[in-house]
């Protein structure tokens, strides 16, 4: 996975829409270099001083961008993402939610064929505070530069946990939302592999939730592959009723499948500490740092 660095060009697909234009402004204010936007039929216009093109190919040709953030309606997502990948974009941040599963699977296959990465769909995005780079809709005030990589299945909880970390002196090297649609194009396993290779990352916080088996697969991946950095987890939805959908597409429990208990136990078996509340996460991190400093 490539990550945008300070000053690298980024394009916004759907830039002239309500959300695209709003978040273009906020991303620019954070320091992200939004070099071009794309809306078919709106070529020649501009949004917040950013030139708009009719096609991704034109936008990439002018900006040399490798990353794109998509604010396009679900029914147009596949076409927009396909256009981006075929134009040479290597990182797609899919803010769009409720994308048809078949479209997501087709797009995932195409992205792998062209060595591209999709974050999402239904993701709040990715933010790298030390680089002044934000590709997403997260409130920037919650995030501070630091050494903790934060990966979350929930967008809102990502903001809450980041705020708890920042308020307690634990800034973030990276924060990434894997997305709330049924299919995540970037998995927690891939996130942990990414964190392993980031020298600026000392600890990892995983914010999971009930439903699916992403956290169990992550725990097995850590045990099978090994992971040298400290991991603290938090699982949302411990008190959710069984067989009742709770917001996210994957946040549902059938029998013993997808329970908070199975996820907590799996993470603990993999060597992670698990917080019972978001407020406990920085406490666990501080205890670990204190133990390391004493030894």
N, C-alpha and C positions, 0 to 999 in steps of 0.2 A: 504494500500500500504506500503510495506517495502521500506526503503531507505538505500542504502549501507552507512556504516560509515567508518571512517578512519581505514585502515588496513584489512577490510573485503575482502575476496577472490571474484574475479570476473572472469568469463570465457568469451572468445571471440569465437563465432562461425563464421567460415570463416576467420580465423586468417591468413592463408597463402596467401590470395588474395591480390591484390594491395592495396585496401583501408583498409582491415582488418589489414594488417601488418603495414601500415603507421600510422593508428590511434592507434594501440596498442603501438607503440613507443611514440606517443604524450601523450596518457593516462598514461603510465608509468612515463614519465617525469613530469606530473602534480602531481603524487603521488598515483594514483590508483594502487591497488594491483591486477594486472592481473596475476592470479595464473595458468591458463591453457588455452589452445586453442583447438579448434576442427576443423578438416578438414578430412572427410573420405578419407582413403588411404594415409594420410600424417602422421599417427601416428609414433612417434619416432623422428620426426624432432623438431626443435625449432625455434621460432621467437623472436628476442630481448631477448633471454635467457628464454623465456616462453616455457615449454614443450607442444607439440602438441599431441592430442589423436585422435583416429578414431571415438569415440562416446562421446556423452555428458555424458552418464552414467559413463564412465571411468574417464572423466575430473572431474565430481562432486565427485566421490568416492575418487579421489586423493586430491582434493582441498577443499572439503566441501563448495563450492560456492553456494550461493542462488540467485545470479544475473548473467545474461548473456546479452551480447550485440551482435546483429546479423548483420553480413555483408555478407549475402547470397543472391544470385540472387532470383528475385521474384518468379520464377517458383519452387524454392526449399524451399521457406519460410515456407509453412505449415508443411512440413516434419521436418524441422529443429526446428521449434517452438514446435511442438508436442513432439519431442524427448526431448527437454529441460524440458517441463512441466512434462512429465512422469518420468523424472529423478529427479524431486524434485525442480527444479528451480522455484523461486517465483516472480522474477522480470525479465521481458524480455524487452530489449530496442531494438526496431525494426528500424534500420536505413534504411532498404530496402524500396524503393518506387515502386509504380505501382503494388502492390500486387493485384491479382484478388479479387474482393469484396467477392465472395463466400468463398475463403480461409480465408480471414480476419474474416468473420462472424463465420465460423467453429472454428477458433482458439480462438476467443473471448468466445464462448460457452465452449470450453474445458478448457480455463484458469479459468473461473468462477467456473467450476465444481471442479477444483483442488486448488481453492483459490490463484490463481496466478494473477499477474498484467502485462499487456502489455502496454508499452509506445510507441506510434506510431500507425501504420507504417509511414514511411517517416518523422521521427523525427530527429532533430539534437541531441537529447538525453537529459540527465539530469546532472547538475553539482551542487555540494555542496562546495562552495569555502572554508568555514571554516574547512571542513574535508579533503581537498585535494583530493576530489573524483570527477572524470569526467568519465561518461559513454556516450561518444558521440563524435561528430565531431566539436563542437564549438571551436572557437579560445579562448584559456584560458586567454589571455591578456585582454579581454573585461570584465572579471568578477573579483570582489573583495569581500571579506567576509563582511557581513553586516546583516541588519534586514529586507530587502525587498524580498518577494517571487515574482518571475517573471514567469508568465505562458503565453505562446505564441502559436498562430496558425501558425506563420511564423518563419522559422528558421533564415533567414537573419535579419529580424526585431528584433528577440530576441537578436542577437549580437549587433545590433545598439543601441537598448534601454539599454541593459546592459552597453554598453560603455558610454552612456549619464549618466546613474545613477552613475557609478563608478567615472566618471570625476567630478561629482558634489557632491561627498561625500556620496552617497547612495549605499553601498555595498549590496550584495545579500546573503540571507540565503539559497536560493535555486533558481535554474532556470530550467524550464522544458518546452520542446517543445511538444505539444500534437500531432503534425504530420499533414502532408498536403495531405494524401490520403483521399478518400471519406469517409471512416469509421475510426473514432478515437477510439481506444480501451480504452484510458483514456480521459474522458471528462473534460471540464472546471469545471463542477459541482464537480467532484471528486477532482480536484485540489484545489478548494476553501475549501472543507472539510478537505483536507490534511493540508492546511495552518492554518486552525482554531486550529488544534492540535499541531502546532509547536510553542513552547514557544519562540524560538529565532526569530520568525517572528513577526514584528510589523505592516508592511504595505504590501499590495499586489498590483502588477501591472499586468493588463490583457491586452495583445496585441491581439486584434481580427482583423478580416478582413471581407469584404463583402462576402455574400453567406452563405447559410445555416441558422440555427437558434440557433447556439451554445451560442451566447452572450445573446439572448433573454431568452433562457432556464436558463442560469446562473443567470440572473437578477431575474427571477421568483423564482429560488432556494434560492437566498439570501433573498428575501422577505418572502418566506414561512418558511425557516429554521432559518433565522437570521444569522448575521455574525458580530462579535465584532471588527474586525480590519478594518483599513482604506483601501479603494479600489480606485485606479486610473486606468482608462481604456484609451485605444487608439484603434481606428478602422481604419485600412488601406483600401485604395481603395475608398475614398469618391468621387473621381472624375472619377471613372471607368465608361465606357459606359455600358448601360443595355444590357442584353442578349448577352454579349460577354465574353467568358471564359478568365480569367486573371491568368494564371499560375496554382495555386492550383486547385484541383478538385472541391472544394466547392466555389471557388471565382467567382461566377456568380450570376447575379441578374435577376429574372424574375418578371416583373411588380413591385409591391411594396414588393415582398418577398426577404429577404436577403439584404435590403438596409442598408447603413451606418446610415441613419437617424433613422431607427427603432431600431438599435442596440444602438446607442448613447442615444436615448430617454429611452430605457428600462434600461440601466445602470444608468442613472441619476435618474430614478424613484426608483431604488433600493438603492439610496444613494451614488453612486459612483460619483467621479468627472471624467470628460472625457477631455483628452488633444486633441488638434487639430493637433499637430505635436509631434514627439518623443522628441524634445528639450524641450517641455513644461512640460513633465512628472516630471522631478526633481523639476521644479518650483512649481508645485502643491503640491508635497510632502513637500517641504520646507515651504510653506505657512501653511500647516496643522501642521507641527511640531512646527512652531513658535506660532501658535494659542494655541496649547496644552501647550507649555512652559509658555505662558503668563497667562494661567488659572490655 
